[in-house]
Amino acid sequence: MEEGSPSVSYAYHHLFCEARGRRCEYYIEHDKDSGQIIRKNPLNKHVELELWQAILDVIRSYTSSNNLDHGNPIANFPIEVADLLGNVLESILVTGSIPATLQALKRSAGASKYSPIVVDAMITAVLYVKGAHSNIIADKHPVKTVRAEYGYKASRENTDKPDMPLSRDTWREWWRTYKDAPGTEPLLYWNDPDLSKQRRAEMLISDMRKAALVYRRSGRPDYPDKGG
């Protein structure tokens, strides 16, 4: 097991703490006179999505091969994440209903045609290309890599169709839509002094591949046009 692997889980734990902190700042403030906690803003889908994406990243990091040594975890699962997940599960079991923090992630009628997690997968593709431009990863053809990962993958059961990359038009739409969107600024771990350049590259590559799998599982791989 490569030395320093626990830093991967630590980095994602740090992102969770950052997201949770922003969530608290957005929702909660203290009354100046009584000191009691008061609600500052209504439930916000984007705030909740950031938190739950961070939780998912912590879980994926904890169960990844980078955090395992002969099947045993190297880094411990963060107690703060376990506590939050326990509270949400307890709420479901006690009330029999979905908590507001999860309800907020649902798409409303007429909203974006993509679910938040699919949009996040698209943004991750854009981040990968940005990472290549910033020399986080040594990929001279990042767009080609993204198109291959996000495209159709032939399975062992279905070999009638060959692997087909994402269409150029789809990629151009993603880049045009998300290259300057919130959430596509350089990720915290890109400049983390506790992580080696190799580890930062491994994390970005892993993030992109996991996002590509989410996108493909959503049933949305867009095949190229003729000559694409």
C-alpha positions as CSV (number, residue, x, y, z in Angstrom):
1,M,0.0,0.0,0.0
2,E,1.4,3.4,-1.0
3,E,2.4,5.6,1.8
4,G,0.2,8.6,2.1
5,S,-3.0,7.0,1.0
6,P,-4.9,8.2,4.1
7,S,-4.5,11.7,2.7
8,V,-7.0,10.9,0.1
9,S,-9.7,10.2,2.6
10,Y,-8.6,13.2,4.6
11,A,-8.9,15.5,1.6
12,Y,-12.5,14.4,0.9
13,H,-13.3,14.7,4.6
14,H,-12.0,18.3,4.4
15,L,-14.3,19.0,1.5
16,F,-17.2,17.6,3.5
17,C,-16.4,19.9,6.4
18,E,-16.1,22.9,4.1
19,A,-19.5,22.1,2.6
20,R,-21.1,21.5,6.0
21,G,-19.7,24.8,7.2
22,R,-21.1,26.7,4.2
23,R,-24.4,25.0,4.8
24,C,-24.5,26.2,8.4
25,E,-23.5,29.8,7.4
26,Y,-26.3,29.8,4.8
27,Y,-29.1,28.5,7.0
28,I,-28.3,29.5,10.6
29,E,-27.5,32.6,12.6
30,H,-27.8,33.5,16.3
31,D,-30.2,36.1,17.6
32,K,-28.1,39.0,19.0
33,D,-30.3,39.5,22.0
34,S,-31.3,35.9,23.0
35,G,-28.5,34.0,21.5
36,Q,-31.0,31.5,20.1
37,I,-30.4,29.9,16.7
38,I,-32.7,31.3,14.0
39,R,-33.3,30.2,10.4
40,K,-31.6,32.6,8.0
41,N,-32.6,31.2,4.5
42,P,-35.1,28.7,3.2
43,L,-33.9,25.2,2.1
44,N,-31.7,25.5,-1.0
45,K,-31.2,22.7,-3.5
46,H,-27.6,23.7,-4.4
47,V,-26.5,23.9,-0.8
48,E,-27.9,20.5,-0.1
49,L,-26.4,19.0,-3.3
50,E,-23.0,20.3,-2.3
51,L,-23.2,18.6,1.1
52,W,-24.5,15.3,-0.2
53,Q,-22.0,15.2,-3.1
54,A,-19.3,15.7,-0.4
55,I,-20.7,12.8,1.6
56,L,-20.7,10.6,-1.4
57,D,-17.1,11.5,-2.2
58,V,-16.1,10.6,1.4
59,I,-17.9,7.2,1.1
60,R,-16.3,6.4,-2.3
61,S,-12.9,7.4,-1.0
62,Y,-13.3,5.3,2.1
63,T,-14.2,2.2,0.1
64,S,-11.7,2.8,-2.7
65,S,-8.6,0.5,-3.2
66,N,-6.5,3.5,-2.2
67,N,-7.8,3.2,1.4
68,L,-7.5,-0.5,1.7
69,D,-4.6,-2.6,2.9
70,H,-5.4,-6.3,2.5
71,G,-9.1,-5.5,2.8
72,N,-8.7,-3.3,5.9
73,P,-9.3,0.4,5.8
74,I,-6.2,2.6,6.4
75,A,-8.1,5.8,7.3
76,N,-11.0,5.8,9.7
77,F,-14.5,6.7,8.5
78,P,-15.2,10.3,9.7
79,I,-17.4,10.4,12.7
80,E,-19.1,13.6,11.6
81,V,-20.2,11.9,8.3
82,A,-21.4,8.8,10.2
83,D,-23.3,11.0,12.7
84,L,-25.1,12.9,9.9
85,L,-26.0,9.8,8.0
86,G,-27.3,8.2,11.2
87,N,-29.5,11.1,12.0
88,V,-31.0,11.1,8.5
89,L,-31.6,7.3,8.6
90,E,-33.1,7.6,12.1
91,S,-35.5,10.3,10.8
92,I,-36.6,8.1,7.9
93,L,-37.2,5.1,10.2
94,V,-39.0,7.1,12.9
95,T,-41.2,9.3,10.7
96,G,-41.5,7.1,7.7
97,S,-40.9,10.1,5.4
98,I,-37.9,11.5,3.5
99,P,-36.1,14.3,5.3
100,A,-36.2,17.8,3.8
101,T,-32.5,17.7,3.1
102,L,-33.1,14.8,0.7
103,Q,-36.4,16.1,-0.6
104,A,-34.5,19.2,-1.7
105,L,-32.5,17.2,-4.2
106,K,-35.6,16.2,-6.2
107,R,-36.1,17.8,-9.6
108,S,-39.2,19.9,-10.0
109,A,-41.5,19.7,-13.1
110,G,-40.0,21.7,-15.9
111,A,-36.6,22.0,-14.2
112,S,-33.3,20.9,-15.8
113,K,-33.7,17.8,-17.9
114,Y,-30.7,16.3,-16.0
115,S,-30.7,15.2,-12.4
116,P,-28.2,17.0,-10.1
117,I,-25.9,13.9,-10.0
118,V,-25.7,13.8,-13.8
119,V,-25.0,17.5,-14.0
120,D,-22.2,16.9,-11.5
121,A,-20.8,14.2,-13.7
122,M,-20.7,16.7,-16.6
123,I,-19.0,19.3,-14.4
124,T,-16.5,16.7,-13.3
125,A,-15.6,16.1,-17.0
126,V,-15.0,19.9,-17.4
127,L,-12.9,19.9,-14.2
128,Y,-10.8,17.1,-15.6
129,V,-10.0,19.1,-18.7
130,K,-9.3,22.2,-16.6
131,G,-7.0,20.1,-14.5
132,A,-5.0,19.0,-17.5
133,H,-4.7,22.7,-18.6
134,S,-3.4,23.5,-15.1
135,N,-0.9,20.6,-15.2
136,I,-2.6,18.7,-12.3
137,I,-2.6,15.7,-14.6
138,A,-0.2,14.9,-17.5
139,D,-2.8,14.3,-20.2
140,K,-2.1,16.0,-23.5
141,H,-5.5,15.0,-24.9
142,P,-7.9,15.4,-22.0
143,V,-11.0,16.0,-24.2
144,K,-10.3,12.7,-26.1
145,T,-10.0,11.0,-22.7
146,V,-13.3,12.4,-21.4
147,R,-15.1,11.5,-24.6
148,A,-13.8,7.9,-24.4
149,E,-14.7,7.5,-20.7
150,Y,-18.2,9.1,-21.0
151,G,-19.2,7.3,-24.2
152,Y,-20.7,3.9,-24.8
153,K,-18.8,0.9,-23.4
154,A,-19.4,-2.5,-24.9
155,S,-20.2,-5.1,-22.3
156,R,-19.2,-8.8,-22.3
157,E,-22.9,-9.6,-22.8
158,N,-23.4,-7.2,-25.6
159,T,-20.5,-7.0,-28.1
160,D,-22.6,-6.1,-31.1
161,K,-21.7,-2.4,-30.7
162,P,-18.1,-1.2,-30.4
163,D,-17.0,1.4,-27.8
164,M,-18.2,4.7,-29.0
165,P,-17.0,8.1,-27.6
166,L,-19.2,10.9,-26.5
167,S,-20.0,13.2,-29.4
168,R,-18.0,16.3,-30.1
169,D,-21.2,18.4,-30.1
170,T,-22.1,17.1,-26.6
171,W,-18.7,17.9,-25.2
172,R,-18.7,21.4,-26.7
173,E,-22.1,22.0,-25.1
174,W,-20.8,20.9,-21.7
175,W,-17.7,23.0,-22.0
176,R,-19.7,26.1,-23.1
177,T,-22.3,25.6,-20.3
178,Y,-20.0,24.7,-17.4
179,K,-16.5,26.0,-18.0
180,D,-17.3,29.2,-16.0
181,A,-20.2,27.8,-13.8
182,P,-20.1,27.7,-10.0
183,G,-18.4,24.5,-8.9
184,T,-15.8,24.5,-11.7
185,E,-13.3,26.6,-9.9
186,P,-10.0,24.7,-9.0
187,L,-10.7,22.0,-6.3
188,L,-9.2,22.4,-2.9
189,Y,-7.0,19.4,-3.2
190,W,-5.3,20.8,-6.3
191,N,-3.2,23.1,-4.1
192,D,-3.1,20.9,-1.0
193,P,0.5,21.0,0.2
194,D,0.0,17.7,2.1
195,L,-0.7,15.8,-1.2
196,S,2.0,14.9,-3.7
197,K,1.6,15.9,-7.3
198,Q,1.0,12.2,-8.1
199,R,-1.7,11.8,-5.5
200,R,-3.5,14.9,-6.8
201,A,-3.4,13.5,-10.3
202,E,-4.7,10.1,-9.0
203,M,-7.6,11.8,-7.2
204,L,-8.7,13.8,-10.3
205,I,-8.5,10.8,-12.6
206,S,-10.4,8.7,-10.1
207,D,-13.1,11.4,-9.7
208,M,-13.5,11.6,-13.5
209,R,-13.8,7.9,-14.0
210,K,-16.4,7.6,-11.2
211,A,-18.4,10.5,-12.7
212,A,-18.2,8.9,-16.1
213,L,-19.6,5.6,-14.7
214,V,-22.5,7.6,-13.1
215,Y,-23.1,9.2,-16.5
216,R,-23.1,6.0,-18.4
217,R,-25.3,4.3,-15.8
218,S,-27.8,7.1,-16.2
219,G,-28.4,5.8,-19.8
220,R,-27.3,9.1,-21.3
221,P,-24.2,8.3,-23.4
222,D,-24.5,10.4,-26.5
223,Y,-23.1,8.6,-29.6
224,P,-21.2,10.6,-32.2
225,D,-22.7,11.8,-35.4
226,K,-21.4,10.4,-38.7
227,G,-17.8,11.1,-38.8
228,G,-17.8,12.1,-35.1
